[in-house]
Amino acid sequence: MRTGHRQRKGALQSCSSGFSEIIEAPCLSKLFEEAARRDTAVYRRTPDEELLALGVAREFPEADDLPSGGRQIFWRAFDGGLDRGQGEWDRFERNYRYVPQAILLRRTNQPKTRVLAVSQAAWRRWESLGEPGSTGAEETTSDLVEATSHLLDEDRFRQAVRRIIDEKALPKAVIARRLRQQTNSPPSLTGILDRLASDYATCTTFALSPGESLFPTFVGATPERLVAVEEGRLSTMALAGTVGGDALEDRQRAERGLLESTKDREEHRFVRDMIADALAPHCVDLNAPETPGILRLSNVSHLHTPIEGRLKDDAAFFDVVDALHPTPAVCGTPREEARQFIRRHEDFDRGLYAGVLGWADGRDDGEADVLLRAALIDESGATLYAGAGITADSDVDAEWEETTQKFRPLLDALGCGSDRGSDE
């Protein structure tokens, strides 16, 4: 049974007080797939919270445009200033911030879901989601028999890596490449999201659709939080340095080597120091430990340093987002020189890969994730993205293998198996 109530009147001046309702919602990832056929839709699942944002009520809102208890959604491309003309990212805004018509919000794995809408009328547009006969309720399936994969960008990737190694062009740059995975029928977004959430439960699973049709949709399961702010307390992370290994003993041995690796420790230090320097004008009581630990995922392990602090009184959530994005973990250092190197040596548009997706509320709390371990899904398959941090001590073949390992989450979610991500 649903129980609804309006928020108290007068909470905001230039926005309706909004509409709130508690419902028993079915699978939010499945509702995302249906919603994306109608309008802009964003899905985000963390270990603690599941969110589905539906439609657009206001673009680039002011603080008082949010309904009581509501949130704005935003995303940013990796390189907002890049223009490579027509391409696969044409339907996605490069820098976008908006108030959804409605948000479904619940604790992860809990059935009771809170609806937060700009008005009751706005929610009425969406409340039939998941009901039999609703628009777009048909399911997609993936027939992956004889599916094929194609390597992209191999020569450019290897050339860029060699230039950093041989010419020491930069202290660090992150070089990305793509893998094209063809399928015999449109992939199932619900299946992909549910597999990612199951296999990478400690990561943030996400999906973003510009709307009006199911494809293209950008999906992934990222291990990297750009920043989270709650009641003035800030948390972020430095995440750089990677090893793989399937068997537990092999992984543990690789992790010990990672902690002792001069190259990986140096790469990680670049990231940690830049984050600390970027946060210093906006934070007090900043704590960025010098010794990293290990973050273990299903496919790889990373060097990881948690970083915490407290926002200064005159600092805001978006000030921190601006200061951090893009971090050396996805760009390099110095940041602007690394960005220009990437523009010259990657002959494709990263789009939202290594970009940012997040939310913010009217109290200046918010969360933002770096969009990694991701793919752009379309009717005939997926384009997967992966990158590696390159320094003068890097090895070309090792960096190639690292990016191959980073394709695995999406290949598995597509049903292709981890053995399909190498040199086919």
Buried (B, 14 or more C-beta within 10 A) or exposed (E): EEEEEBBEEEBBEEBBBBBBBBBEBEEBBBBBBBBBBBBBBBBBBBEEBBBBBBBBBBEEBEBEBBBBBBBBBBBBBBBEEBEEEEEBBEEBBBEBBBBBBBBBBBEBEEEEBBBBBBBBEBBEBBBEBBEEEBEEBEEBEBEBEEBBBEBBBEEBBBEBBEBBBEEEBBBBBBBBBBBBBBBEBBBBBBBBBBBBBEBBBEBBBBBBBBBEBBBBBBBBBBBBBBBBBEEBBBBBBBBBBBBBBEEEEEBBEBBEEBBEBEBBBBBBBBBBBBBBEBBEEBBBEBEBEEEBEBBBBBBBBBBBBBBBBBBEEEBBBBBBBEBBBBBBBBBBBBBEBBBBBBBEBBEBBBBBBBBBBBBBBBBBBBBBBBBBBBBBBBEBBBBBBBBBBBBBEBEBEEBBBBBBBBBBBBBBBBBBEBEBBBEE
